Amino acid sequence: MGTISNSAAQARARRPTEPLYTFTRSGVVSGLLTLLLTWQERAWQRHVLSTLDDSMLKDVGLSRADVFTESRKPFWRA
């Protein structure tokens, strides 16, 4: 009496047509806002990096070529 039949166990399993993830409107909006803020922060950091003088770059172990390469990247690329 206390055993679960095979068909009952299968009924509890996820149906193949059910999505693996469900997205709520607030989750999508939150994710987009986080992405936009990340892009804005990344662009700002690259701008600030490009304004550092040579002695500051030496302190953090970067060359002018490193800064040029990093500051030329688009904001969406990490």
MILODO-107673 format. One record per residue: residue in three letters; x, y, z of N, C-alpha, C in turn. Coordinates in steps of 0.05 Angstrom, whole numbers, plus 5000, padded with zeros to 4 digits. Atoms other than C-alpha are relative to their C-alpha. Last residue first. Layout:
<pts>
ALAXYZXYZXYZ
...
</pts>
This chain:
<pts>
ALA498650004974568658444587503049994996
ARG498050214999565458654521501650025026
TRP501350254995558959054526502049775002
PHE500950024972562559724535498749725006
PRO502849904996566359654470499049945028
LYS502150215001573859544477497250135003
ARG501250025027578360134458497849784999
SER501949785004579760304531498749994973
GLU502450024983582759624545498050224994
THR501550245008587559624486497449985016
PHE501249955027589760344499498349764991
VAL502249814997590660204573498750054973
ASP502150144986594959594560497550175002
ALA501250185020599059984509497749845012
ARG501749835017600160544561498749824979
SER498649835019602960004607498050174985
LEU501049985028599759714668501750184983
GLY498750205017602759474734498949994972
VAL501950235003598059834782501149794981
ASP500750104973603560314808498149754997
LYS497850174991606360384737499349885027
LEU500150255015599560624713502249815009
MET502350154989599461144769499849734985
SER499250104974606361384748497849845013
ASP498150235002604361414675500949895027
ASP497349945010598261844686501949765002
LEU497850034981591261584692502650074988
THR499149744990585961874645502349985020
SER498649865021584961234604501050285009
LEU497450135005583360844666501650154979
VAL498249924979577861334683502749884996
HIS499549725004574561224615502050105021
ARG498149985023575260474621500750294995
GLN497350104991572060494690502050024978
TRP498949804983566260924663502849925010
ALA499249785017564860444605501450225017
ARG497750095016564859844653501050234982
GLU497650014982560260204702502549924985
GLN499449724993555260374646502550015018
TRP498849885024555459654619500850295006
THR497450125003554259374689501550124976
LEU498249884980548559854700502949894999
LEU499549725008545359644635501850145020
LEU498350005023546058904653500750294991
THR497450084991543159004722502050004977
LEU498949774985537259384693502949945010
LEU499249795020536158834642501250245014
GLY497650095015536358294696500950204980
SER497749984981531558684741502549914986
VAL499349714997526758784683502450035018
VAL498949915025526958044666500950295002
GLY497350125003525957834738501450094974
SER498149864982520258334747502849894998
ARG499549735011516658064686502050155017
THR502049814992517457354711500750274988
PHE499149724997521456844674497650175008
THR502349825004520356104683501050285005
TYR500049754985526155634672497450154994
LEU498250044977526354914650500150245018
PRO497449865002520255014607501749945024
GLU499749794980514754484609502850134998
THR500849745011513854104544500250235020
PRO498149905019517953504566499250284989
ARG500950065027513553414628502050124980
ARG500549775017517353454693499249904972
ALA497649915015516752824735499150244982
ARG498749794985510852764782502450124986
ALA501849775001506752374731501250235015
GLN499749875026512751904721498250254999
ALA497449864999512751734795500550154974
ALA500349774982505251584792502750155002
SER501549795014506251144730499650255018
ASN498349885020511750734765498550234986
SER499950155025507350594825501850164980
ILE500949835022508950894891500449854975
THR498249975022509250404949498850194978
GLY498449764997505650495015501950044977
MET501649765000500050005000501750255000
</pts>
